[in-house]
């Protein structure tokens, strides 16, 4: 369970950093896309929140699956195989 937590926390940290950078970048560049959007505002907070929520869920799932796989490995056997 500790291995899963380590992998999950690392993925969560990267997800938060990428999400914050992406939100700032999207907010800054949304004015460029204003002419391409129909029936919505360029800086609609609901769309930003929805996009952030979907991307966060996908990133956390992408972190959880390898963490679960790593937790099922025997550490001694994995290290021995790596040395061969």
HELIX and SHEET records of a PDB file:
HELIX    1   1 UNK A    2  UNK A   29  1                                  28    
HELIX    2   2 UNK A   32  UNK A   36  5                                   5    
HELIX    3   3 UNK A   45  UNK A   71  1                                  27    
HELIX    4   4 UNK A   75  UNK A   83  1                                   9    
END                                                                             
